[in-house]
Amino acid sequence: MTGTDLVPFVRLTVAREAAIAERWRDALEAAGIEAILEIDDAAYALPGRSPLVGIGVSPMTFVYPISVRRPDRDRAAAVLIDHGWDGAVEGALRGTPASTGSTLKAALLALAVAALIFAWRFSAS
């Protein structure tokens, strides 16, 4: 194990197309920057990104996160900007999307509170 094995990787960006992600990874490696290219489920990485799904437009299936070692992040960003990256970190800062169950519980709680307030206001009359 070398000293660089202990330096964590951080997500730099998420590409929507495999060819672009591979081109960016190759550019990073050519600049001497170790990069990890992954494939991820688009619904998990970018939840709610396609409002057109309901009218027949198929959603993205996969996205391609690119990660670099933390000390190389600024230099890696400069390399990717030179290769057409717009600086977007789409998906990189998103946490785990809320589950349907959590959303449903929150909605039911809000309805229950509204019903209690409604009942209290009209029972006082």
The first five atom37 places (N, CA, C, CB, O) and aatype in JSON, in Angstrom:
{
  "aatype": [12, 16, 7, 16, 3, 10, 19, 14, 13, 19, 1, 10, 16, 19, 0, 1, 6, 0, 0, 9, 0, 6, 1, 17, 1, 3, 0, 10, 6, 0, 0, 7, 9, 6, 0, 9, 10, 6, 9, 3, 3, 0, 0, 18, 0, 10, 14, 7, 1, 15, 14, 10, 19, 7, 9, 7, 19, 15, 14, 12, 16, 13, 19, 18, 14, 9, 15, 19, 1, 1, 14, 3, 1, 3, 1, 0, 0, 0, 19, 10, 9, 3, 8, 7, 17, 3, 7, 0, 19, 6, 7, 0, 10, 1, 7, 16, 14, 0, 15, 16, 7, 15, 16, 10, 11, 0, 0, 10, 10, 0, 10, 0, 19, 0, 0, 10, 9, 13, 0, 17, 1, 13, 15, 0, 15],
  "atom_mask": [
    [1, 1, 1, 1, 1],
    [1, 1, 1, 1, 1],
    [1, 1, 1, 0, 1],
    [1, 1, 1, 1, 1],
    [1, 1, 1, 1, 1],
    [1, 1, 1, 1, 1],
    [1, 1, 1, 1, 1],
    [1, 1, 1, 1, 1],
    [1, 1, 1, 1, 1],
    [1, 1, 1, 1, 1],
    [1, 1, 1, 1, 1],
    [1, 1, 1, 1, 1],
    [1, 1, 1, 1, 1],
    [1, 1, 1, 1, 1],
    [1, 1, 1, 1, 1],
    [1, 1, 1, 1, 1],
    [1, 1, 1, 1, 1],
    [1, 1, 1, 1, 1],
    [1, 1, 1, 1, 1],
    [1, 1, 1, 1, 1],
    [1, 1, 1, 1, 1],
    [1, 1, 1, 1, 1],
    [1, 1, 1, 1, 1],
    [1, 1, 1, 1, 1],
    [1, 1, 1, 1, 1],
    [1, 1, 1, 1, 1],
    [1, 1, 1, 1, 1],
    [1, 1, 1, 1, 1],
    [1, 1, 1, 1, 1],
    [1, 1, 1, 1, 1],
    [1, 1, 1, 1, 1],
    [1, 1, 1, 0, 1],
    [1, 1, 1, 1, 1],
    [1, 1, 1, 1, 1],
    [1, 1, 1, 1, 1],
    [1, 1, 1, 1, 1],
    [1, 1, 1, 1, 1],
    [1, 1, 1, 1, 1],
    [1, 1, 1, 1, 1],
    [1, 1, 1, 1, 1],
    [1, 1, 1, 1, 1],
    [1, 1, 1, 1, 1],
    [1, 1, 1, 1, 1],
    [1, 1, 1, 1, 1],
    [1, 1, 1, 1, 1],
    [1, 1, 1, 1, 1],
    [1, 1, 1, 1, 1],
    [1, 1, 1, 0, 1],
    [1, 1, 1, 1, 1],
    [1, 1, 1, 1, 1],
    [1, 1, 1, 1, 1],
    [1, 1, 1, 1, 1],
    [1, 1, 1, 1, 1],
    [1, 1, 1, 0, 1],
    [1, 1, 1, 1, 1],
    [1, 1, 1, 0, 1],
    [1, 1, 1, 1, 1],
    [1, 1, 1, 1, 1],
    [1, 1, 1, 1, 1],
    [1, 1, 1, 1, 1],
    [1, 1, 1, 1, 1],
    [1, 1, 1, 1, 1],
    [1, 1, 1, 1, 1],
    [1, 1, 1, 1, 1],
    [1, 1, 1, 1, 1],
    [1, 1, 1, 1, 1],
    [1, 1, 1, 1, 1],
    [1, 1, 1, 1, 1],
    [1, 1, 1, 1, 1],
    [1, 1, 1, 1, 1],
    [1, 1, 1, 1, 1],
    [1, 1, 1, 1, 1],
    [1, 1, 1, 1, 1],
    [1, 1, 1, 1, 1],
    [1, 1, 1, 1, 1],
    [1, 1, 1, 1, 1],
    [1, 1, 1, 1, 1],
    [1, 1, 1, 1, 1],
    [1, 1, 1, 1, 1],
    [1, 1, 1, 1, 1],
    [1, 1, 1, 1, 1],
    [1, 1, 1, 1, 1],
    [1, 1, 1, 1, 1],
    [1, 1, 1, 0, 1],
    [1, 1, 1, 1, 1],
    [1, 1, 1, 1, 1],
    [1, 1, 1, 0, 1],
    [1, 1, 1, 1, 1],
    [1, 1, 1, 1, 1],
    [1, 1, 1, 1, 1],
    [1, 1, 1, 0, 1],
    [1, 1, 1, 1, 1],
    [1, 1, 1, 1, 1],
    [1, 1, 1, 1, 1],
    [1, 1, 1, 0, 1],
    [1, 1, 1, 1, 1],
    [1, 1, 1, 1, 1],
    [1, 1, 1, 1, 1],
    [1, 1, 1, 1, 1],
    [1, 1, 1, 1, 1],
    [1, 1, 1, 0, 1],
    [1, 1, 1, 1, 1],
    [1, 1, 1, 1, 1],
    [1, 1, 1, 1, 1],
    [1, 1, 1, 1, 1],
    [1, 1, 1, 1, 1],
    [1, 1, 1, 1, 1],
    [1, 1, 1, 1, 1],
    [1, 1, 1, 1, 1],
    [1, 1, 1, 1, 1],
    [1, 1, 1, 1, 1],
    [1, 1, 1, 1, 1],
    [1, 1, 1, 1, 1],
    [1, 1, 1, 1, 1],
    [1, 1, 1, 1, 1],
    [1, 1, 1, 1, 1],
    [1, 1, 1, 1, 1],
    [1, 1, 1, 1, 1],
    [1, 1, 1, 1, 1],
    [1, 1, 1, 1, 1],
    [1, 1, 1, 1, 1],
    [1, 1, 1, 1, 1],
    [1, 1, 1, 1, 1],
    [1, 1, 1, 1, 1],
    [1, 1, 1, 1, 1]
  ],
  "atom_positions": [
    [[0.85, -1.17, 0.0], [0.0, 0.0, 0.0], [0.9, 1.24, 0.0], [-0.97, 0.0, 1.22], [1.82, 1.35, 0.81]],
    [[0.62, 2.16, -0.92], [1.41, 3.38, -0.99], [0.66, 4.49, -0.28], [1.7, 3.77, -2.46], [-0.48, 4.32, 0.14]],
    [[1.32, 5.64, -0.14], [0.7, 6.78, 0.52], [-0.51, 7.31, -0.22], [0.0, 0.0, 0.0], [-1.44, 7.84, 0.4]],
    [[-0.53, 7.17, -1.56], [-1.67, 7.68, -2.33], [-2.89, 6.79, -2.19], [-1.3, 7.8, -3.8], [-4.0, 7.22, -2.51]],
    [[-2.72, 5.55, -1.72], [-3.87, 4.67, -1.54], [-4.8, 5.19, -0.44], [-3.41, 3.24, -1.2], [-5.98, 4.85, -0.41]],
    [[-4.26, 6.0, 0.46], [-5.06, 6.5, 1.57], [-5.81, 7.79, 1.23], [-4.17, 6.73, 2.77], [-6.68, 8.21, 1.99]],
    [[-5.48, 8.42, 0.1], [-6.13, 9.67, -0.3], [-7.48, 9.32, -0.94], [-5.23, 10.48, -1.3], [-7.53, 8.55, -1.89]],
    [[-8.58, 9.88, -0.41], [-9.9, 9.51, -0.91], [-10.18, 10.1, -2.3], [-10.97, 9.97, 0.06], [-9.65, 11.14, -2.68]],
    [[-11.03, 9.39, -3.01], [-11.51, 9.88, -4.3], [-12.76, 10.72, -4.04], [-11.82, 8.7, -5.29], [-13.54, 10.42, -3.13]],
    [[-12.94, 11.76, -4.84], [-14.14, 12.6, -4.77], [-14.75, 12.66, -6.16], [-13.8, 14.04, -4.23], [-14.04, 12.65, -7.17]],
    [[-16.06, 12.72, -6.21], [-16.74, 12.8, -7.5], [-16.53, 14.19, -8.09], [-18.26, 12.48, -7.35], [-16.81, 15.2, -7.45]],
    [[-16.05, 14.21, -9.31], [-15.8, 15.48, -10.0], [-17.01, 15.88, -10.84], [-14.55, 15.37, -10.88], [-17.43, 17.04, -10.81]],
    [[-17.55, 14.93, -11.57], [-18.7, 15.22, -12.43], [-19.45, 13.95, -12.76], [-18.26, 15.93, -13.71], [-19.0, 12.85, -12.44]],
    [[-20.58, 14.11, -13.42], [-21.38, 12.99, -13.9], [-21.71, 13.26, -15.36], [-22.68, 12.79, -13.03], [-22.42, 14.22, -15.67]],
    [[-21.21, 12.42, -16.25], [-21.49, 12.57, -17.67], [-22.74, 11.77, -18.04], [-20.28, 12.11, -18.53], [-23.02, 10.73, -17.45]],
    [[-23.48, 12.28, -19.02], [-24.69, 11.6, -19.45], [-24.43, 10.58, -20.55], [-25.71, 12.6, -19.94], [-25.25, 9.7, -20.79]],
    [[-23.28, 10.7, -21.22], [-22.97, 9.8, -22.33], [-21.65, 9.1, -22.06], [-22.91, 10.57, -23.67], [-20.69, 9.7, -21.58]],
    [[-21.62, 7.8, -22.39], [-20.42, 6.99, -22.14], [-19.22, 7.49, -22.93], [-20.69, 5.53, -22.48], [-18.11, 7.53, -22.41]],
    [[-19.44, 7.88, -24.18], [-18.32, 8.32, -25.03], [-17.66, 9.57, -24.46], [-18.81, 8.59, -26.46], [-16.43, 9.69, -24.47]],
    [[-18.46, 10.5, -23.96], [-17.91, 11.72, -23.36], [-17.16, 11.37, -22.08], [-19.03, 12.75, -23.06], [-16.06, 11.88, -21.85]],
    [[-17.73, 10.52, -21.25], [-17.08, 10.12, -20.0], [-15.74, 9.45, -20.27], [-18.0, 9.18, -19.2], [-14.76, 9.72, -19.59]],
    [[-15.71, 8.58, -21.27], [-14.44, 7.9, -21.61], [-13.42, 8.89, -22.13], [-14.68, 6.8, -22.64], [-12.24, 8.78, -21.81]],
    [[-13.86, 9.86, -22.94], [-12.94, 10.88, -23.46], [-12.36, 11.7, -22.32], [-13.66, 11.8, -24.48], [-11.17, 11.99, -22.31]],
    [[-13.21, 12.08, -21.36], [-12.74, 12.87, -20.22], [-11.79, 12.06, -19.35], [-13.92, 13.37, -19.39], [-10.76, 12.57, -18.9]],
    [[-12.12, 10.78, -19.11], [-11.21, 9.94, -18.31], [-9.85, 9.82, -18.99], [-11.83, 8.53, -18.08], [-8.82, 9.91, -18.33]],
    [[-9.86, 9.61, -20.31], [-8.6, 9.5, -21.05], [-7.79, 10.79, -20.96], [-8.88, 9.15, -22.52], [-6.56, 10.75, -20.84]],
    [[-8.47, 11.94, -21.03], [-7.78, 13.23, -20.93], [-7.15, 13.39, -19.54], [-8.76, 14.4, -21.21], [-6.03, 13.88, -19.42]],
    [[-7.88, 12.99, -18.51], [-7.34, 13.07, -17.15], [-6.12, 12.18, -16.99], [-8.41, 12.68, -16.12], [-5.11, 12.59, -16.43]],
    [[-6.22, 10.95, -17.48], [-5.09, 10.03, -17.36], [-3.89, 10.5, -18.17], [-5.5, 8.62, -17.81], [-2.74, 10.31, -17.76]],
    [[-4.14, 11.13, -19.34], [-3.04, 11.67, -20.15], [-2.34, 12.81, -19.4], [-3.57, 12.17, -21.51], [-1.15, 13.05, -19.62]],
    [[-3.07, 13.51, -18.54], [-2.49, 14.6, -17.74], [-1.86, 14.08, -16.45], [-3.56, 15.63, -17.4], [-1.38, 14.86, -15.63]],
    [[-1.86, 12.75, -16.27], [-1.25, 12.16, -15.08], [-2.16, 12.16, -13.86], [0.0, 0.0, 0.0], [-1.68, 12.06, -12.73]],
    [[-3.46, 12.27, -14.08], [-4.43, 12.29, -12.98], [-5.17, 10.96, -12.97], [-5.43, 13.49, -13.12], [-5.81, 10.58, -13.95]],
    [[-5.08, 10.26, -11.86], [-5.8, 8.99, -11.72], [-7.3, 9.27, -11.64], [-5.31, 8.2, -10.47], [-7.74, 10.07, -10.81]],
    [[-8.07, 8.62, -12.5], [-9.52, 8.85, -12.53], [-10.26, 7.53, -12.52], [-9.92, 9.68, -13.77], [-9.81, 6.54, -13.1]],
    [[-11.39, 7.52, -11.85], [-12.25, 6.35, -11.82], [-13.52, 6.7, -12.57], [-12.57, 5.89, -10.35], [-14.19, 7.69, -12.25]],
    [[-13.85, 5.89, -13.56], [-15.09, 6.06, -14.32], [-16.01, 4.92, -13.94], [-14.82, 6.07, -15.87], [-15.66, 3.75, -14.05]],
    [[-17.2, 5.28, -13.48], [-18.19, 4.29, -13.05], [-19.41, 4.38, -13.94], [-18.57, 4.48, -11.56], [-19.57, 5.34, -14.7]],
    [[-20.27, 3.4, -13.84], [-21.57, 3.45, -14.48], [-22.6, 3.36, -13.36], [-21.76, 2.3, -15.55], [-22.48, 2.53, -12.46]],
    [[-23.61, 4.23, -13.43], [-24.58, 4.29, -12.34], [-25.98, 4.36, -12.93], [-24.3, 5.49, -11.41], [-26.17, 4.81, -14.06]],
    [[-26.94, 3.93, -12.17], [-28.34, 4.0, -12.55], [-28.78, 5.46, -12.55], [-29.22, 3.15, -11.6], [-28.68, 6.13, -11.52]],
    [[-29.26, 5.97, -13.68], [-29.63, 7.37, -13.78], [-30.77, 7.74, -12.84], [-30.03, 7.69, -15.21], [-30.8, 8.85, -12.31]],
    [[-31.7, 6.83, -12.62], [-32.83, 7.12, -11.72], [-32.34, 7.35, -10.3], [-33.85, 5.98, -11.76], [-32.94, 8.13, -9.56]],
    [[-31.28, 6.68, -9.9], [-30.74, 6.85, -8.55], [-29.83, 8.08, -8.49], [-29.96, 5.59, -8.12], [-29.91, 8.87, -7.55]],
    [[-28.97, 8.23, -9.49], [-27.99, 9.32, -9.46], [-28.62, 10.67, -9.73], [-26.91, 9.06, -10.48], [-28.19, 11.68, -9.16]],
    [[-29.64, 10.71, -10.58], [-30.28, 11.97, -10.95], [-31.8, 11.82, -10.83], [-29.88, 12.39, -12.38], [-32.49, 11.87, -11.85]],
    [[-32.32, 11.66, -9.63], [-33.76, 11.42, -9.5], [-34.58, 12.61, -9.99], [-34.11, 11.13, -8.05], [-34.22, 13.76, -9.78]],
    [[-35.68, 12.3, -10.65], [-36.6, 13.33, -11.1], [-36.09, 14.19, -12.23], [0.0, 0.0, 0.0], [-36.54, 15.32, -12.39]],
    [[-35.16, 13.69, -13.04], [-34.56, 14.52, -14.07], [-35.34, 14.57, -15.39], [-33.19, 14.04, -14.33], [-35.02, 15.4, -16.24]],
    [[-36.33, 13.72, -15.59], [-37.02, 13.73, -16.87], [-38.52, 13.89, -16.7], [-36.72, 12.45, -17.63], [-39.23, 12.9, -16.53]],
    [[-39.02, 15.13, -16.73], [-40.46, 15.32, -16.62], [-41.2, 14.86, -17.86], [-40.77, 16.78, -16.36], [-42.43, 14.79, -17.85]],
    [[-40.49, 14.55, -18.93], [-41.12, 14.14, -20.18], [-41.42, 12.65, -20.24], [-40.23, 14.52, -21.34], [-42.04, 12.19, -21.2]],
    [[-41.01, 11.9, -19.24], [-41.24, 10.46, -19.24], [-42.72, 10.15, -19.37], [-40.68, 9.82, -17.96], [-43.1, 9.19, -20.05]],
    [[-43.56, 10.95, -18.74], [-45.0, 10.72, -18.78], [-45.62, 10.86, -20.16], [0.0, 0.0, 0.0], [-46.72, 10.36, -20.39]],
    [[-44.94, 11.53, -21.08], [-45.5, 11.69, -22.43], [-44.73, 10.88, -23.46], [-45.5, 13.16, -22.83], [-44.78, 11.18, -24.65]],
    [[-44.04, 9.87, -23.02], [-43.42, 8.93, -23.95], [-41.95, 9.1, -24.22], [0.0, 0.0, 0.0], [-41.38, 8.29, -24.96]],
    [[-41.29, 10.1, -23.65], [-39.86, 10.27, -23.84], [-39.15, 9.33, -22.87], [-39.41, 11.76, -23.62], [-39.37, 9.39, -21.66]],
    [[-38.3, 8.45, -23.4], [-37.68, 7.48, -22.51], [-36.63, 8.16, -21.64], [-37.05, 6.34, -23.31], [-35.89, 9.03, -22.11]],
    [[-36.55, 7.78, -20.37], [-35.57, 8.38, -19.46], [-34.18, 7.84, -19.73], [-35.96, 8.12, -18.0], [-34.01, 6.81, -20.38]],
    [[-33.16, 8.56, -19.21], [-31.8, 8.05, -19.29], [-31.73, 6.77, -18.47], [-30.75, 9.11, -18.79], [-32.34, 6.68, -17.4]],
    [[-31.0, 5.82, -18.96], [-30.84, 4.57, -18.22], [-29.62, 4.62, -17.31], [-30.72, 3.4, -19.18], [-29.68, 4.21, -16.16]],
    [[-28.52, 5.14, -17.85], [-27.26, 5.17, -17.1], [-26.63, 6.56, -17.16], [-26.28, 4.12, -17.65], [-26.86, 7.33, -18.09]],
    [[-25.84, 6.85, -16.14], [-24.97, 8.02, -16.12], [-23.58, 7.53, -15.74], [-25.5, 9.13, -15.12], [-23.41, 6.41, -15.27]],
    [[-22.58, 8.39, -15.95], [-21.19, 7.96, -15.81], [-20.42, 8.91, -14.89], [-20.53, 7.89, -17.19], [-19.82, 9.89, -15.36]],
    [[-20.42, 8.63, -13.58], [-19.67, 9.47, -12.63], [-18.16, 9.31, -12.83], [-20.05, 9.12, -11.18], [-17.66, 8.22, -13.08]],
    [[-17.46, 10.43, -12.71], [-16.0, 10.43, -12.79], [-15.47, 10.97, -11.48], [-15.49, 11.28, -14.02], [-15.84, 12.06, -11.04]],
    [[-14.59, 10.2, -10.85], [-14.0, 10.6, -9.56], [-12.5, 10.71, -9.7], [-14.38, 9.6, -8.45], [-11.88, 9.98, -10.47]],
    [[-11.91, 11.63, -8.93], [-10.46, 11.82, -8.9], [-10.04, 11.93, -7.44], [-10.02, 13.08, -9.72], [-10.87, 12.14, -6.56]],
    [[-8.75, 11.81, -7.21], [-8.25, 11.98, -5.83], [-8.41, 13.44, -5.42], [-6.76, 11.53, -5.71], [-8.23, 14.35, -6.23]],
    [[-8.76, 13.65, -4.17], [-9.06, 14.98, -3.66], [-7.98, 16.03, -4.0], [-9.24, 14.92, -2.16], [-8.34, 17.12, -4.44]],
    [[-6.7, 15.74, -3.81], [-5.69, 16.78, -4.11], [-5.63, 17.14, -5.6], [-4.32, 16.3, -3.66], [-5.14, 18.22, -5.95]],
    [[-6.11, 16.26, -6.48], [-6.06, 16.51, -7.92], [-7.32, 17.17, -8.46], [-5.84, 15.22, -8.64], [-7.4, 17.44, -9.66]],
    [[-8.3, 17.46, -7.61], [-9.61, 17.93, -8.08], [-9.52, 19.21, -8.91], [-10.52, 18.16, -6.9], [-10.11, 19.28, -9.98]],
    [[-8.79, 20.22, -8.43], [-8.72, 21.49, -9.17], [-8.01, 21.33, -10.51], [-8.02, 22.55, -8.33], [-8.44, 21.88, -11.52]],
    [[-6.93, 20.59, -10.5], [-6.19, 20.36, -11.75], [-7.04, 19.54, -12.72], [-4.86, 19.63, -11.47], [-7.03, 19.8, -13.92]],
    [[-7.78, 18.56, -12.2], [-8.66, 17.74, -13.04], [-9.76, 18.59, -13.66], [-9.27, 16.59, -12.23], [-10.09, 18.42, -14.83]],
    [[-10.32, 19.5, -12.87], [-11.36, 20.39, -13.4], [-10.82, 21.23, -14.55], [-11.91, 21.31, -12.29], [-11.5, 21.42, -15.56]],
    [[-9.59, 21.74, -14.4], [-8.99, 22.53, -15.47], [-8.79, 21.7, -16.74], [-7.64, 23.11, -15.01], [-9.02, 22.19, -17.85]],
    [[-8.38, 20.45, -16.57], [-8.19, 19.57, -17.73], [-9.52, 19.34, -18.44], [-7.57, 18.22, -17.3], [-9.6, 19.41, -19.67]],
    [[-10.57, 19.06, -17.67], [-11.87, 18.79, -18.3], [-12.47, 20.03, -18.95], [-12.84, 18.24, -17.26], [-13.12, 19.93, -19.99]],
    [[-12.26, 21.18, -18.36], [-12.74, 22.42, -18.98], [-12.07, 22.61, -20.34], [-12.46, 23.65, -18.07], [-12.71, 23.06, -21.29]],
    [[-10.8, 22.28, -20.42], [-10.1, 22.35, -21.71], [-10.65, 21.36, -22.72], [-8.6, 22.11, -21.52], [-10.45, 21.51, -23.92]],
    [[-11.36, 20.33, -22.24], [-11.93, 19.31, -23.12], [-13.45, 19.44, -23.25], [-11.58, 17.92, -22.6], [-14.13, 18.48, -23.61]],
    [[-13.99, 20.63, -22.94], [-15.39, 20.9, -23.21], [-16.35, 20.76, -22.04], [0.0, 0.0, 0.0], [-17.56, 20.92, -22.22]],
    [[-15.85, 20.47, -20.86], [-16.73, 20.35, -19.69], [-17.21, 21.74, -19.29], [-16.0, 19.66, -18.51], [-16.43, 22.69, -19.32]],
    [[-18.49, 21.86, -18.91], [-19.05, 23.16, -18.53], [-18.95, 23.42, -17.03], [-20.49, 23.24, -18.96], [-19.43, 24.46, -16.56]],
    [[-18.37, 22.52, -16.28], [-18.2, 22.72, -14.85], [-19.35, 22.19, -14.01], [0.0, 0.0, 0.0], [-19.3, 22.3, -12.78]],
    [[-20.37, 21.64, -14.62], [-21.52, 21.12, -13.87], [-21.11, 19.88, -13.09], [-22.7, 20.79, -14.81], [-20.36, 19.03, -13.57]],
    [[-21.61, 19.8, -11.88], [-21.33, 18.64, -11.03], [-22.65, 17.92, -10.83], [-20.69, 19.07, -9.64], [-23.01, 17.58, -9.7]],
    [[-23.36, 17.69, -11.9], [-24.7, 17.11, -11.83], [-24.67, 15.77, -11.12], [-25.28, 16.96, -13.23], [-23.92, 14.87, -11.5]],
    [[-25.47, 15.64, -10.11], [-25.57, 14.39, -9.39], [-24.53, 14.2, -8.31], [0.0, 0.0, 0.0], [-24.71, 13.36, -7.42]],
    [[-23.46, 14.96, -8.35], [-22.39, 14.74, -7.4], [-22.76, 15.14, -5.99], [-21.16, 15.48, -7.82], [-22.24, 14.57, -5.03]],
    [[-23.64, 16.11, -5.84], [-23.96, 16.59, -4.52], [-25.28, 16.04, -4.01], [-24.0, 18.08, -4.51], [-25.7, 16.37, -2.9]],
    [[-25.93, 15.23, -4.78], [-27.22, 14.68, -4.38], [-27.01, 13.58, -3.36], [-28.0, 14.14, -5.6], [-26.08, 12.77, -3.46]],
    [[-27.87, 13.56, -2.38], [-27.86, 12.47, -1.43], [-28.75, 11.36, -1.94], [0.0, 0.0, 0.0], [-29.18, 11.38, -3.09]],
    [[-29.0, 10.41, -1.11], [-29.9, 9.33, -1.47], [-31.3, 9.9, -1.63], [-29.88, 8.2, -0.42], [-31.78, 10.62, -0.75]],
    [[-31.96, 9.61, -2.74], [-33.3, 10.16, -2.92], [-34.26, 9.62, -1.86], [-33.83, 9.84, -4.31], [-34.13, 8.5, -1.38]],
    [[-35.23, 10.46, -1.51], [-36.22, 10.03, -0.52], [-37.03, 8.88, -1.09], [-37.16, 11.21, -0.11], [-37.36, 8.86, -2.28]],
    [[-37.36, 7.93, -0.24], [-38.15, 6.8, -0.71], [-39.61, 7.23, -0.82], [-38.01, 5.59, 0.24], [-40.02, 8.22, -0.22]],
    [[-40.38, 6.49, -1.58], [-41.8, 6.77, -1.72], [-42.49, 6.68, -0.38], [-42.44, 5.8, -2.73], [-43.39, 7.47, -0.09]],
    [[-42.08, 5.73, 0.45], [-42.67, 5.57, 1.77], [-42.48, 6.8, 2.64], [0.0, 0.0, 0.0], [-43.41, 7.23, 3.33]],
    [[-41.29, 7.39, 2.62], [-41.02, 8.59, 3.4], [-41.87, 9.76, 2.92], [-39.53, 8.96, 3.33], [-42.4, 10.53, 3.72]],
    [[-41.98, 9.89, 1.61], [-42.79, 10.97, 1.03], [-44.25, 10.8, 1.4], [-42.63, 11.02, -0.49], [-44.92, 11.77, 1.75]],
    [[-44.75, 9.57, 1.33], [-46.14, 9.3, 1.67], [-46.41, 9.6, 3.15], [-46.49, 7.83, 1.35], [-47.44, 10.19, 3.48]],
    [[-45.51, 9.2, 4.03], [-45.68, 9.48, 5.46], [-45.71, 10.98, 5.73], [-44.54, 8.83, 6.26], [-46.52, 11.45, 6.54]],
    [[-44.85, 11.73, 5.07], [-44.84, 13.19, 5.26], [-46.13, 13.81, 4.77], [-43.64, 13.81, 4.52], [-46.66, 14.71, 5.42]],
    [[-46.65, 13.35, 3.64], [-47.91, 13.88, 3.11], [-49.07, 13.56, 4.04], [-48.19, 13.31, 1.71], [-49.91, 14.42, 4.3]],
    [[-49.12, 12.34, 4.56], [-50.19, 11.96, 5.49], [-50.11, 12.76, 6.78], [-50.12, 10.47, 5.79], [-51.15, 13.15, 7.33]],
    [[-48.94, 13.0, 7.28], [-48.77, 13.8, 8.48], [-49.27, 15.23, 8.25], [-47.29, 13.81, 8.91], [-49.95, 15.8, 9.1]],
    [[-48.93, 15.8, 7.1], [-49.39, 17.16, 6.79], [-50.92, 17.21, 6.7], [-48.77, 17.65, 5.47], [-51.54, 18.16, 7.18]],
    [[-51.52, 16.2, 6.09], [-52.98, 16.15, 6.0], [-53.62, 16.01, 7.38], [-53.42, 14.98, 5.1], [-54.64, 16.64, 7.65]],
    [[-53.03, 15.2, 8.24], [-53.57, 15.0, 9.59], [-53.51, 16.31, 10.38], [-52.8, 13.89, 10.33], [-54.47, 16.66, 11.07]],
    [[-52.42, 17.02, 10.28], [-52.28, 18.31, 10.98], [-53.31, 19.3, 10.44], [-50.85, 18.87, 10.83], [-53.95, 20.01, 11.22]],
    [[-53.47, 19.35, 9.12], [-54.46, 20.26, 8.53], [-55.87, 19.9, 9.0], [-54.39, 20.21, 6.99], [-56.66, 20.8, 9.28]],
    [[-56.2, 18.61, 9.1], [-57.52, 18.18, 9.56], [-57.73, 18.58, 11.02], [-57.68, 16.66, 9.4], [-58.83, 19.01, 11.38]],
    [[-56.72, 18.45, 11.85], [-56.84, 18.85, 13.26], [-57.07, 20.36, 13.39], [-55.57, 18.44, 14.03], [-57.9, 20.8, 14.18]],
    [[-56.33, 21.13, 12.63], [-56.5, 22.59, 12.67], [-57.9, 22.96, 12.19], [-55.43, 23.3, 11.81], [-58.56, 23.8, 12.8]],
    [[-58.35, 22.35, 11.12], [-59.68, 22.61, 10.57], [-60.76, 22.27, 11.61], [-59.91, 21.79, 9.28], [-61.67, 23.06, 11.84]],
    [[-60.65, 21.09, 12.23], [-61.61, 20.67, 13.24], [-61.59, 21.59, 14.44], [-61.34, 19.25, 13.66], [-62.66, 21.92, 14.97]],
    [[-60.43, 22.0, 14.9], [-60.32, 22.88, 16.04], [-60.95, 24.24, 15.78], [-58.86, 23.05, 16.42], [-61.63, 24.79, 16.65]],
    [[-60.73, 24.79, 14.58], [-61.28, 26.12, 14.25], [-62.8, 26.09, 14.18], [-60.71, 26.62, 12.92], [-63.45, 27.04, 14.63]],
    [[-63.37, 25.02, 13.63], [-64.82, 24.99, 13.47], [-65.55, 24.47, 14.73], [-65.18, 24.12, 12.29], [-66.75, 24.68, 14.88]],
    [[-64.81, 23.81, 15.61], [-65.46, 23.37, 16.86], [-65.54, 24.52, 17.87], [-64.68, 22.17, 17.48], [-66.37, 24.51, 18.77]],
    [[-64.68, 25.51, 17.7], [-64.68, 26.66, 18.6], [-65.84, 27.62, 18.29], [-63.34, 27.41, 18.52], [-66.19, 28.45, 19.12]],
    [[-66.43, 27.5, 17.1], [-67.51, 28.42, 16.7], [-68.81, 28.11, 17.37], [-67.7, 28.38, 15.22], [-69.81, 28.8, 17.12]]
  ]
}
